[in-house]
């Protein structure tokens, strides 16, 4: 499925009965939820809504998606790992800490510390 197919998929309806205050127009909430379900990050959805004059933080968008009881479809397959890189300082020197974790069990699979960072280390 291409990205364009994902973005053109339609949701029959989004139940907005959770909206208590009319601070944000209902159409903007629906656009925010649909954008996030299409794979756009919460912060990018917030920036997108600013183009229409709707200023809401990414936390508000997260709350809309959560209250509507909708979440994006996970694209994680069983053969994927979660990998992260973090710069840390030890005795005034910079080091890069790499870690790999199984997303299903949260088991730490690998940890390495390098004095430099590069794309090959990350791969």
N, CA, C and O atoms as a Tinker XYZ file with bonds, in Angstrom:
   492  protein
     1  N      0.846000   -1.174000    0.000000    73     2
     2  CA     0.000000    0.000000    0.000000    64     1     3
     3  C      0.892000    1.238000    0.000000    63     2     4     5
     4  O      1.773000    1.366000    0.851000    81     3
     5  N      0.675000    2.139000   -0.935000    73     3     6
     6  CA     1.476000    3.357000   -1.000000    64     5     7
     7  C      0.978000    4.364000    0.026000    63     6     8     9
     8  O     -0.123000    4.242000    0.561000    81     7
     9  N      1.822000    5.368000    0.288000    73     7    10
    10  CA     1.438000    6.407000    1.242000    64     9    11
    11  C      0.163000    7.114000    0.783000    63    10    12    13
    12  O     -0.683000    7.464000    1.606000    81    11
    13  N      0.023000    7.326000   -0.527000    73    11    14
    14  CA    -1.155000    8.027000   -1.016000    64    13    15
    15  C     -2.423000    7.223000   -0.751000    63    14    16    17
    16  O     -3.471000    7.796000   -0.454000    81    15
    17  N     -2.332000    5.889000   -0.858000    73    15    18
    18  CA    -3.487000    5.052000   -0.565000    64    17    19
    19  C     -3.883000    5.189000    0.898000    63    18    20    21
    20  O     -5.068000    5.277000    1.220000    81    19
    21  N     -2.890000    5.206000    1.785000    73    19    22
    22  CA    -3.189000    5.341000    3.215000    64    21    23
    23  C     -3.887000    6.658000    3.495000    63    22    24    25
    24  O     -4.822000    6.710000    4.294000    81    23
    25  N     -3.440000    7.729000    2.841000    73    23    26
    26  CA    -3.999000    9.042000    3.120000    64    25    27
    27  C     -5.386000    9.215000    2.524000    63    26    28    29
    28  O     -6.155000   10.050000    3.001000    81    27
    29  N     -5.727000    8.446000    1.488000    73    27    30
    30  CA    -7.028000    8.612000    0.862000    64    29    31
    31  C     -8.081000    7.686000    1.451000    63    30    32    33
    32  O     -9.261000    7.809000    1.121000    81    31
    33  N     -7.672000    6.749000    2.329000    73    31    34
    34  CA    -8.655000    5.871000    2.954000    64    33    35
    35  C     -9.621000    6.706000    3.786000    63    34    36    37
    36  O     -9.235000    7.709000    4.386000    81    35
    37  N    -10.862000    6.286000    3.813000    73    35    38
    38  CA   -11.875000    7.039000    4.547000    64    37    39
    39  C    -12.316000    6.256000    5.776000    63    38    40    41
    40  O    -12.397000    5.028000    5.764000    81    39
    41  N    -12.593000    6.993000    6.818000    73    39    42
    42  CA   -13.186000    6.426000    8.013000    64    41    43
    43  C    -14.666000    6.769000    7.922000    63    42    44    45
    44  O    -15.022000    7.919000    7.666000    81    43
    45  N    -15.527000    5.785000    8.127000    73    43    46
    46  CA   -16.966000    6.023000    7.986000    64    45    47
    47  C    -17.411000    7.181000    8.878000    63    46    48    49
    48  O    -18.156000    8.056000    8.435000    81    47
    49  N    -16.962000    7.189000   10.117000    73    47    50
    50  CA   -17.310000    8.270000   11.024000    64    49    51
    51  C    -16.355000    8.243000   12.203000    63    50    52    53
    52  O    -15.758000    7.217000   12.528000    81    51
    53  N    -16.231000    9.383000   12.824000    73    51    54
    54  CA   -15.460000    9.488000   14.058000    64    53    55
    55  C    -16.415000   10.039000   15.105000    63    54    56    57
    56  O    -16.984000   11.117000   14.935000    81    55
    57  N    -16.583000    9.300000   16.173000    73    55    58
    58  CA   -17.493000    9.702000   17.243000    64    57    59
    59  C    -16.846000   10.818000   18.063000    63    58    60    61
    60  O    -15.869000   10.590000   18.777000    81    59
    61  N    -17.393000   12.007000   17.954000    73    59    62
    62  CA   -16.861000   13.163000   18.676000    64    61    63
    63  C    -17.717000   13.499000   19.900000    63    62    64    65
    64  O    -17.735000   14.647000   20.345000    81    63
    65  N    -18.417000   12.519000   20.439000    73    63    66
    66  CA   -19.262000   12.769000   21.606000    64    65    67
    67  C    -18.445000   13.104000   22.851000    63    66    68    69
    68  O    -18.995000   13.606000   23.832000    81    67
    69  N    -17.135000   12.832000   22.824000    73    67    70
    70  CA   -16.276000   13.141000   23.965000    64    69    71
    71  C    -16.002000   14.631000   24.101000    63    70    72    73
    72  O    -15.520000   15.070000   25.145000    81    71
    73  N    -16.297000   15.424000   23.068000    73    71    74
    74  CA   -16.017000   16.858000   23.094000    64    73    75
    75  C    -16.965000   17.522000   24.087000    63    74    76    77
    76  O    -18.184000   17.492000   23.917000    81    75
    77  N    -16.388000   18.120000   25.123000    73    75    78
    78  CA   -17.188000   18.762000   26.159000    64    77    79
    79  C    -17.264000   20.271000   25.954000    63    78    80    81
    80  O    -18.325000   20.878000   26.097000    81    79
    81  N    -16.130000   20.862000   25.619000    73    79    82
    82  CA   -16.105000   22.307000   25.392000    64    81    83
    83  C    -16.018000   22.562000   23.892000    63    82    84    85
    84  O    -15.542000   21.719000   23.133000    81    83
    85  N    -16.471000   23.703000   23.489000    73    83    86
    86  CA   -16.432000   24.068000   22.075000    64    85    87
    87  C    -15.222000   24.959000   21.779000    63    86    88    89
    88  O    -15.305000   25.875000   20.962000    81    87
    89  N    -14.099000   24.683000   22.450000    73    87    90
    90  CA   -12.893000   25.490000   22.264000    64    89    91
    91  C    -12.312000   25.300000   20.868000    63    90    92    93
    92  O    -11.811000   26.243000   20.257000    81    91
    93  N    -12.386000   24.077000   20.379000    73    91    94
    94  CA   -11.867000   23.743000   19.055000    64    93    95
    95  C    -13.036000   23.312000   18.177000    63    94    96    97
    96  O    -13.853000   22.495000   18.603000    81    95
    97  N    -13.133000   23.847000   16.955000    73    95    98
    98  CA   -14.216000   23.418000   16.067000    64    97    99
    99  C    -14.146000   21.910000   15.814000    63    98   100   101
   100  O    -13.061000   21.337000   15.716000    81    99
   101  N    -15.303000   21.284000   15.712000    73    99   102
   102  CA   -15.356000   19.831000   15.515000    64   101   103
   103  C    -14.641000   19.396000   14.241000    63   102   104   105
   104  O    -14.017000   18.336000   14.214000    81   103
   105  N    -14.726000   20.206000   13.182000    73   103   106
   106  CA   -14.056000   19.827000   11.944000    64   105   107
   107  C    -12.548000   19.780000   12.142000    63   106   108   109
   108  O    -11.871000   18.945000   11.540000    81   107
   109  N    -12.010000   20.672000   12.983000    73   107   110
   110  CA   -10.565000   20.696000   13.222000    64   109   111
   111  C    -10.136000   19.471000   14.026000    63   110   112   113
   112  O     -9.071000   18.904000   13.781000    81   111
   113  N    -10.966000   19.066000   14.984000    73   111   114
   114  CA   -10.653000   17.860000   15.754000    64   113   115
   115  C    -10.642000   16.654000   14.828000    63   114   116   117
   116  O     -9.751000   15.809000   14.915000    81   115
   117  N    -11.631000   16.571000   13.939000    73   115   118
   118  CA   -11.706000   15.439000   13.018000    64   117   119
   119  C    -10.515000   15.435000   12.054000    63   118   120   121
   120  O     -9.951000   14.378000   11.771000    81   119
   121  N    -10.136000   16.608000   11.554000    73   119   122
   122  CA    -8.962000   16.689000   10.680000    64   121   123
   123  C     -7.713000   16.246000   11.431000    63   122   124   125
   124  O     -6.893000   15.505000   10.889000    81   123
   125  N     -7.561000   16.696000   12.681000    73   123   126
   126  CA    -6.401000   16.311000   13.479000    64   125   127
   127  C     -6.335000   14.814000   13.706000    63   126   128   129
   128  O     -5.267000   14.212000   13.588000    81   127
   129  N     -7.469000   14.209000   14.033000    73   127   130
   130  CA    -7.502000   12.759000   14.259000    64   129   131
   131  C     -7.187000   12.015000   12.972000    63   130   132   133
   132  O     -6.392000   11.075000   12.979000    81   131
   133  N     -7.797000   12.422000   11.870000    73   131   134
   134  CA    -7.562000   11.742000   10.580000    64   133   135
   135  C     -6.098000   11.856000   10.146000    63   134   136   137
   136  O     -5.520000   10.895000    9.640000    81   135
   137  N     -5.512000   13.023000   10.346000    73   135   138
   138  CA    -4.097000   13.202000    9.971000    64   137   139
   139  C     -3.209000   12.271000   10.786000    63   138   140   141
   140  O     -2.305000   11.639000   10.241000    81   139
   141  N     -3.462000   12.185000   12.088000    73   139   142
   142  CA    -2.641000   11.309000   12.923000    64   141   143
   143  C     -2.844000    9.847000   12.553000    63   142   144   145
   144  O     -1.886000    9.074000   12.541000    81   143
   145  N     -4.073000    9.461000   12.253000    73   143   146
   146  CA    -4.333000    8.080000   11.846000    64   145   147
   147  C     -3.675000    7.750000   10.513000    63   146   148   149
   148  O     -3.389000    6.588000   10.225000    81   147
   149  N     -3.435000    8.786000    9.697000    73   147   150
   150  CA    -2.762000    8.581000    8.415000    64   149   151
   151  C     -1.254000    8.443000    8.576000    63   150   152   153
   152  O     -0.548000    8.163000    7.607000    81   151
   153  N     -0.756000    8.641000    9.798000    73   151   154
   154  CA     0.664000    8.439000   10.041000    64   153   155
   155  C      1.455000    9.701000   10.317000    63   154   156   157
   156  O      2.674000    9.634000   10.472000    81   155
   157  N      0.810000   10.834000   10.383000    73   155   158
   158  CA     1.500000   12.094000   10.652000    64   157   159
   159  C      1.706000   12.216000   12.162000    63   158   160   161
   160  O      0.817000   11.878000   12.943000    81   159
   161  N      2.871000   12.697000   12.564000    73   159   162
   162  CA     3.173000   12.809000   13.991000    64   161   163
   163  C      2.255000   13.837000   14.649000    63   162   164   165
   164  O      1.687000   14.704000   13.986000    81   163
   165  N      2.127000   13.718000   15.959000    73   163   166
   166  CA     1.275000   14.638000   16.711000    64   165   167
   167  C      1.733000   16.083000   16.554000    63   166   168   169
   168  O      0.913000   16.987000   16.402000    81   167
   169  N      3.041000   16.295000   16.591000    73   167   170
   170  CA     3.574000   17.660000   16.446000    64   169   171
   171  C      3.306000   18.216000   15.044000    63   170   172   173
   172  O      2.992000   19.397000   14.892000    81   171
   173  N      3.430000   17.370000   14.028000    73   171   174
   174  CA     3.157000   17.828000   12.666000    64   173   175
   175  C      1.674000   18.128000   12.471000    63   174   176   177
   176  O      1.322000   19.068000   11.758000    81   175
   177  N      0.802000   17.337000   13.098000    73   175   178
   178  CA    -0.632000   17.614000   13.032000    64   177   179
   179  C     -0.916000   18.974000   13.665000    63   178   180   181
   180  O     -1.702000   19.760000   13.135000    81   179
   181  N     -0.278000   19.246000   14.792000    73   179   182
   182  CA    -0.454000   20.527000   15.463000    64   181   183
   183  C     -0.026000   21.677000   14.549000    63   182   184   185
   184  O     -0.714000   22.693000   14.460000    81   183
   185  N      1.104000   21.513000   13.877000    73   183   186
   186  CA     1.583000   22.547000   12.944000    64   185   187
   187  C      0.622000   22.698000   11.764000    63   186   188   189
   188  O      0.379000   23.808000   11.291000    81   187
   189  N      0.078000   21.570000   11.291000    73   187   190
   190  CA    -0.858000   21.606000   10.167000    64   189   191
   191  C     -2.114000   22.395000   10.537000    63   190   192   193
   192  O     -2.608000   23.190000    9.737000    81   191
   193  N     -2.624000   22.178000   11.734000    73   191   194
   194  CA    -3.827000   22.888000   12.163000    64   193   195
   195  C     -3.583000   24.386000   12.311000    63   194   196   197
   196  O     -4.516000   25.178000   12.170000    81   195
   197  N     -2.347000   24.785000   12.592000    73   195   198
   198  CA    -2.026000   26.214000   12.699000    64   197   199
   199  C     -2.246000   26.931000   11.377000    63   198   200   201
   200  O     -2.517000   28.132000   11.360000    81   199
   201  N     -2.133000   26.206000   10.269000    73   199   202
   202  CA    -2.376000   26.807000    8.949000    64   201   203
   203  C     -3.824000   27.280000    8.810000    63   202   204   205
   204  O     -4.118000   28.183000    8.027000    81   203
   205  N     -4.728000   26.657000    9.583000    73   203   206
   206  CA    -6.138000   27.032000    9.566000    64   205   207
   207  C     -6.490000   27.978000   10.708000    63   206   208   209
   208  O     -7.662000   28.297000   10.913000    81   207
   209  N     -5.487000   28.426000   11.449000    73   207   210
   210  CA    -5.722000   29.334000   12.562000    64   209   211
   211  C     -6.100000   28.627000   13.854000    63   210   212   213
   212  O     -6.535000   29.277000   14.806000    81   211
   213  N     -5.943000   27.306000   13.907000    73   211   214
   214  CA    -6.261000   26.526000   15.101000    64   213   215
   215  C     -4.949000   26.248000   15.827000    63   214   216   217
   216  O     -4.127000   25.466000   15.349000    81   215
   217  N     -4.751000   26.879000   16.969000    73   215   218
   218  CA    -3.512000   26.705000   17.726000    64   217   219
   219  C     -3.784000   25.729000   18.873000    63   218   220   221
   220  O     -4.425000   26.076000   19.864000    81   219
   221  N     -3.290000   24.519000   18.717000    73   219   222
   222  CA    -3.414000   23.476000   19.742000    64   221   223
   223  C     -2.087000   22.745000   19.837000    63   222   224   225
   224  O     -1.413000   22.514000   18.832000    81   223
   225  N     -1.724000   22.386000   21.053000    73   223   226
   226  CA    -0.478000   21.653000   21.276000    64   225   227
   227  C     -0.657000   20.198000   20.851000    63   226   228   229
   228  O     -1.775000   19.706000   20.700000    81   227
   229  N      0.474000   19.529000   20.664000    73   227   230
   230  CA     0.432000   18.118000   20.263000    64   229   231
   231  C     -0.242000   17.254000   21.330000    63   230   232   233
   232  O     -0.807000   16.206000   21.019000    81   231
   233  N     -0.181000   17.694000   22.577000    73   231   234
   234  CA    -0.830000   16.956000   23.669000    64   233   235
   235  C     -2.343000   16.946000   23.469000    63   234   236   237
   236  O     -2.996000   15.939000   23.743000    81   235
   237  N     -2.901000   18.050000   22.997000    73   235   238
   238  CA    -4.344000   18.122000   22.744000    64   237   239
   239  C     -4.738000   17.139000   21.644000    63   238   240   241
   240  O     -5.764000   16.466000   21.743000    81   239
   241  N     -3.923000   17.062000   20.603000    73   239   242
   242  CA    -4.202000   16.124000   19.513000    64   241   243
   243  C     -4.144000   14.687000   20.040000    63   242   244   245
   244  O     -4.987000   13.861000   19.691000    81   243
   245  N     -3.156000   14.396000   20.873000    73   243   246
   246  CA    -3.057000   13.070000   21.476000    64   245   247
   247  C     -4.324000   12.757000   22.277000    63   246   248   249
   248  O     -4.857000   11.650000   22.196000    81   247
   249  N     -4.800000   13.727000   23.043000    73   247   250
   250  CA    -6.013000   13.525000   23.837000    64   249   251
   251  C     -7.218000   13.248000   22.949000    63   250   252   253
   252  O     -8.051000   12.406000   23.285000    81   251
   253  N     -7.325000   13.953000   21.805000    73   251   254
   254  CA    -8.442000   13.710000   20.892000    64   253   255
   255  C     -8.424000   12.275000   20.388000    63   254   256   257
   256  O     -9.448000   11.593000   20.397000    81   255
   257  N     -7.254000   11.819000   19.948000    73   255   258
   258  CA    -7.142000   10.457000   19.418000    64   257   259
   259  C     -7.450000    9.446000   20.510000    63   258   260   261
   260  O     -8.141000    8.456000   20.268000    81   259
   261  N     -6.941000    9.692000   21.709000    73   259   262
   262  CA    -7.159000    8.771000   22.818000    64   261   263
   263  C     -8.640000    8.728000   23.223000    63   262   264   265
   264  O     -9.197000    7.650000   23.433000    81   263
   265  N     -9.266000    9.888000   23.331000    73   263   266
   266  CA   -10.668000    9.946000   23.746000    64   265   267
   267  C    -11.599000    9.377000   22.679000    63   266   268   269
   268  O    -12.658000    8.840000   23.001000    81   267
   269  N    -11.208000    9.493000   21.407000    73   267   270
   270  CA   -12.022000    8.932000   20.333000    64   269   271
   271  C    -11.831000    7.418000   20.242000    63   270   272   273
   272  O    -12.500000    6.745000   19.457000    81   271
   273  N    -10.909000    6.889000   21.056000    73   271   274
   274  CA   -10.610000    5.461000   21.103000    64   273   275
   275  C    -10.153000    4.944000   19.743000    63   274   276   277
   276  O    -10.546000    3.864000   19.302000    81   275
   277  N     -9.315000    5.744000   19.093000    73   275   278
   278  CA    -8.744000    5.372000   17.796000    64   277   279
   279  C     -7.238000    5.469000   17.903000    63   278   280   281
   280  O     -6.721000    6.403000   18.516000    81   279
   281  N     -6.534000    4.535000   17.325000    73   279   282
   282  CA    -5.080000    4.545000   17.289000    64   281   283
   283  C     -4.637000    4.168000   15.886000    63   282   284   285
   284  O     -5.316000    3.391000   15.215000    81   283
   285  N     -3.504000    4.707000   15.427000    73   283   286
   286  CA    -3.000000    4.303000   14.116000    64   285   287
   287  C     -2.689000    2.810000   14.098000    63   286   288   289
   288  O     -2.351000    2.223000   15.126000    81   287
   289  N     -2.806000    2.207000   12.925000    73   287   290
   290  CA    -2.491000    0.793000   12.771000    64   289   291
   291  C     -0.987000    0.616000   12.909000    63   290   292   293
   292  O     -0.210000    1.325000   12.271000    81   291
   293  N     -0.586000   -0.319000   13.734000    73   291   294
   294  CA     0.837000   -0.564000   13.952000    64   293   295
   295  C      1.445000   -1.213000   12.721000    63   294   296   297
   296  O      0.849000   -2.107000   12.121000    81   295
   297  N      2.638000   -0.758000   12.349000    73   295   298
   298  CA     3.346000   -1.337000   11.214000    64   297   299
   299  C      4.505000   -2.203000   11.680000    63   298   300   301
   300  O      5.349000   -2.597000   10.876000    81   299
   301  N      4.551000   -2.504000   12.976000    73   299   302
   302  CA     5.634000   -3.311000   13.521000    64   301   303
   303  C      5.388000   -4.772000   13.175000    63   302   304   305
   304  O      4.310000   -5.311000   13.428000    81   303
   305  N      6.395000   -5.402000   12.597000    73   303   306
   306  CA     6.299000   -6.827000   12.324000    64   305   307
   307  C      7.165000   -7.571000   13.330000    63   306   308   309
   308  O      7.943000   -6.962000   14.065000    81   307
   309  N      7.027000   -8.872000   13.356000    73   307   310
   310  CA     7.705000   -9.660000   14.371000    64   309   311
   311  C      9.222000   -9.664000   14.235000    63   310   312   313
   312  O      9.921000   -9.988000   15.195000    81   311
   313  N      9.742000   -9.313000   13.072000    73   311   314
   314  CA    11.189000   -9.350000   12.898000    64   313   315
   315  C     11.838000   -7.975000   13.047000    63   314   316   317
   316  O     12.969000   -7.782000   12.601000    81   315
   317  N     11.148000   -7.019000   13.664000    73   315   318
   318  CA    11.699000   -5.683000   13.844000    64   317   319
   319  C     12.238000   -5.499000   15.254000    63   318   320   321
   320  O     11.808000   -6.159000   16.200000    81   319
   321  N     13.186000   -4.586000   15.364000    73   319   322
   322  CA    13.790000   -4.232000   16.646000    64   321   323
   323  C     13.637000   -2.739000   16.863000    63   322   324   325
   324  O     13.509000   -1.972000   15.909000    81   323
   325  N     13.651000   -2.338000   18.109000    73   323   326
   326  CA    13.698000   -0.922000   18.444000    64   325   327
   327  C     15.154000   -0.584000   18.736000    63   326   328   329
   328  O     15.777000   -1.190000   19.608000    81   327
   329  N     15.698000    0.394000   17.997000    73   327   330
   330  CA    17.098000    0.785000   18.146000    64   329   331
   331  C     17.139000    2.269000   18.477000    63   330   332   333
   332  O     16.397000    3.066000   17.903000    81   331
   333  N     18.015000    2.632000   19.409000    73   331   334
   334  CA    18.134000    4.036000   19.773000    64   333   335
   335  C     19.593000    4.394000   19.970000    63   334   336   337
   336  O     20.427000    3.547000   20.290000    81   335
   337  N     19.876000    5.667000   19.770000    73   335   338
   338  CA    21.227000    6.187000   19.935000    64   337   339
   339  C     21.117000    7.405000   20.831000    63   338   340   341
   340  O     20.219000    8.230000   20.665000    81   339
   341  N     22.032000    7.515000   21.781000    73   339   342
   342  CA    21.999000    8.634000   22.729000    64   341   343
   343  C     23.413000    9.105000   22.996000    63   342   344   345
   344  O     24.298000    8.297000   23.276000    81   343
   345  N     23.635000   10.423000   22.909000    73   343   346
   346  CA    24.942000   10.981000   23.223000    64   345   347
   347  C     24.988000   11.193000   24.730000    63   346   348   349
   348  O     24.081000   11.792000   25.308000    81   347
   349  N     26.049000   10.698000   25.362000    73   347   350
   350  CA    26.228000   10.881000   26.801000    64   349   351
   351  C     27.614000   11.453000   27.047000    63   350   352   353
   352  O     28.504000   11.334000   26.205000    81   351
   353  N     27.788000   12.070000   28.197000    73   351   354
   354  CA    29.094000   12.614000   28.579000    64   353   355
   355  C     29.623000   11.821000   29.770000    63   354   356   357
   356  O     28.933000   11.621000   30.770000    81   355
   357  N     30.867000   11.377000   29.627000    73   355   358
   358  CA    31.562000   10.689000   30.711000    64   357   359
   359  C     32.900000   11.381000   30.918000    63   358   360   361
   360  O     33.719000   11.427000   30.000000    81   359
   361  N     33.128000   11.907000   32.084000    73   359   362
   362  CA    34.380000   12.601000   32.416000    64   361   363
   363  C     34.693000   13.695000   31.400000    63   362   364   365
   364  O     35.850000   13.877000   31.020000    81   363
   365  N     33.666000   14.427000   30.958000    73   363   366
   366  CA    33.852000   15.545000   30.048000    64   365   367
   367  C     33.999000   15.151000   28.584000    63   366   368   369
   368  O     34.154000   16.027000   27.733000    81   367
   369  N     33.957000   13.871000   28.270000    73   367   370
   370  CA    34.067000   13.419000   26.882000    64   369   371
   371  C     32.707000   12.937000   26.387000    63   370   372   373
   372  O     31.887000   12.436000   27.157000    81   371
   373  N     32.487000   13.104000   25.061000    73   371   374
   374  CA    31.241000   12.652000   24.448000    64   373   375
   375  C     31.378000   11.201000   23.993000    63   374   376   377
   376  O     32.390000   10.808000   23.411000    81   375
   377  N     30.346000   10.420000   24.269000    73   375   378
   378  CA    30.263000    9.044000   23.786000    64   377   379
   379  C     28.850000    8.813000   23.273000    63   378   380   381
   380  O     27.913000    9.490000   23.695000    81   379
   381  N     28.696000    7.858000   22.363000    73   379   382
   382  CA    27.391000    7.511000   21.829000    64   381   383
   383  C     27.023000    6.108000   22.285000    63   382   384   385
   384  O     27.751000    5.142000   22.054000    81   383
   385  N     25.884000    6.027000   22.934000    73   383   386
   386  CA    25.381000    4.768000   23.455000    64   385   387
   387  C     24.305000    4.258000   22.508000    63   386   388   389
   388  O     23.339000    4.962000   22.213000    81   387
   389  N     24.480000    3.032000   22.037000    73   387   390
   390  CA    23.519000    2.397000   21.146000    64   389   391
   391  C     22.868000    1.234000   21.870000    63   390   392   393
   392  O     23.529000    0.492000   22.596000    81   391
   393  N     21.563000    1.079000   21.668000    73   391   394
   394  CA    20.856000   -0.033000   22.292000    64   393   395
   395  C     19.813000   -0.591000   21.350000    63   394   396   397
   396  O     19.203000    0.145000   20.574000    81   395
   397  N     19.609000   -1.905000   21.422000    73   395   398
   398  CA    18.575000   -2.584000   20.639000    64   397   399
   399  C     17.677000   -3.346000   21.605000    63   398   400   401
   400  O     18.157000   -4.035000   22.505000    81   399
   401  N     16.361000   -3.213000   21.405000    73   399   402
   402  CA    15.384000   -3.817000   22.303000    64   401   403
   403  C     14.324000   -4.542000   21.473000    63   402   404   405
   404  O     13.922000   -4.062000   20.414000    81   403
   405  N     13.882000   -5.688000   21.957000    73   403   406
   406  CA    12.757000   -6.395000   21.355000    64   405   407
   407  C     11.488000   -5.647000   21.758000    63   406   408   409
   408  O     11.193000   -5.563000   22.950000    81   407
   409  N     10.715000   -5.091000   20.792000    73   407   410
   410  CA     9.549000   -4.285000   21.159000    64   409   411
   411  C      8.417000   -5.082000   21.817000    63   410   412   413
   412  O      7.546000   -4.497000   22.459000    81   411
   413  N      8.421000   -6.386000   21.666000    73   411   414
   414  CA     7.343000   -7.191000   22.258000    64   413   415
   415  C      7.633000   -7.564000   23.709000    63   414   416   417
   416  O      6.730000   -7.571000   24.545000    81   415
   417  N      8.891000   -7.873000   24.003000    73   415   418
   418  CA     9.228000   -8.333000   25.355000    64   417   419
   419  C      9.987000   -7.291000   26.160000    63   418   420   421
   420  O     10.179000   -7.467000   27.364000    81   419
   421  N     10.427000   -6.195000   25.514000    73   419   422
   422  CA    11.262000   -5.162000   26.130000    64   421   423
   423  C     12.602000   -5.710000   26.606000    63   422   424   425
   424  O     13.252000   -5.114000   27.465000    81   423
   425  N     13.009000   -6.835000   26.052000    73   423   426
   426  CA    14.293000   -7.424000   26.392000    64   425   427
   427  C     15.409000   -6.656000   25.685000    63   426   428   429
   428  O     15.336000   -6.414000   24.480000    81   427
   429  N     16.443000   -6.275000   26.441000    73   427   430
   430  CA    17.594000   -5.581000   25.866000    64   429   431
   431  C     18.433000   -6.618000   25.132000    63   430   432   433
   432  O     18.920000   -7.574000   25.736000    81   431
   433  N     18.599000   -6.424000   23.820000    73   431   434
   434  CA    19.314000   -7.389000   22.993000    64   433   435
   435  C     20.774000   -7.020000   22.781000    63   434   436   437
   436  O     21.625000   -7.892000   22.608000    81   435
   437  N     21.060000   -5.714000   22.796000    73   435   438
   438  CA    22.434000   -5.287000   22.529000    64   437   439
   439  C     22.643000   -3.872000   23.052000    63   438   440   441
   440  O     21.760000   -3.021000   22.943000    81   439
   441  N     23.816000   -3.631000   23.617000    73   439   442
   442  CA    24.207000   -2.291000   24.061000    64   441   443
   443  C     25.670000   -2.108000   23.694000    63   442   444   445
   444  O     26.501000   -2.975000   23.966000    81   443
   445  N     25.986000   -0.961000   23.068000    73   443   446
   446  CA    27.372000   -0.644000   22.710000    64   445   447
   447  C     27.649000    0.821000   22.984000    63   446   448   449
   448  O     26.750000    1.657000   22.900000    81   447
   449  N     28.903000    1.131000   23.315000    73   447   450
   450  CA    29.330000    2.493000   23.575000    64   449   451
   451  C     30.471000    2.808000   22.623000    63   450   452   453
   452  O     31.454000    2.070000   22.567000    81   451
   453  N     30.349000    3.907000   21.867000    73   451   454
   454  CA    31.357000    4.295000   20.880000    64   453   455
   455  C     31.815000    5.724000   21.139000    63   454   456   457
   456  O     31.032000    6.545000   21.616000    81   455
   457  N     33.091000    6.039000   20.827000    73   455   458
   458  CA    33.582000    7.406000   21.012000    64   457   459
   459  C     33.127000    8.359000   19.903000    63   458   460   461
   460  O     33.218000    9.576000   20.063000    81   459
   461  N     32.643000    7.824000   18.792000    73   459   462
   462  CA    32.153000    8.646000   17.682000    64   461   463
   463  C     30.822000    8.082000   17.210000    63   462   464   465
   464  O     30.445000    6.966000   17.569000    81   463
   465  N     30.122000    8.857000   16.410000    73   463   466
   466  CA    28.865000    8.391000   15.839000    64   465   467
   467  C     28.980000    8.360000   14.321000    63   466   468   469
   468  O     29.633000    9.213000   13.720000    81   467
   469  N     28.351000    7.390000   13.721000    73   467   470
   470  CA    28.269000    7.326000   12.255000    64   469   471
   471  C     27.086000    6.449000   11.877000    63   470   472   473
   472  O     26.537000    5.731000   12.713000    81   471
   473  N     26.710000    6.513000   10.639000    73   471   474
   474  CA    25.552000    5.754000   10.176000    64   473   475
   475  C     25.788000    4.255000   10.242000    63   474   476   477
   476  O     24.853000    3.491000   10.483000    81   475
   477  N     27.026000    3.824000   10.031000    73   475   478
   478  CA    27.315000    2.395000   10.052000    64   477   479
   479  C     27.110000    1.802000   11.451000    63   478   480   481
   480  O     26.613000    0.683000   11.580000    81   479
   481  N     27.485000    2.533000   12.482000    73   479   482
   482  CA    27.246000    2.061000   13.837000    64   481   483
   483  C     25.761000    1.901000   14.100000    63   482   484   485
   484  O     25.337000    0.938000   14.738000    81   483
   485  N     24.981000    2.833000   13.614000    73   483   486
   486  CA    23.549000    2.763000   13.813000    64   485   487
   487  C     22.959000    1.549000   13.094000    63   486   488   489
   488  O     22.110000    0.851000   13.648000    81   487
   489  N     23.400000    1.301000   11.877000    73   487   490
   490  CA    22.896000    0.132000   11.135000    64   489   491
   491  C     23.292000   -1.140000   11.843000    63   490   492
   492  O     22.965000   -2.232000   11.379000    81   491
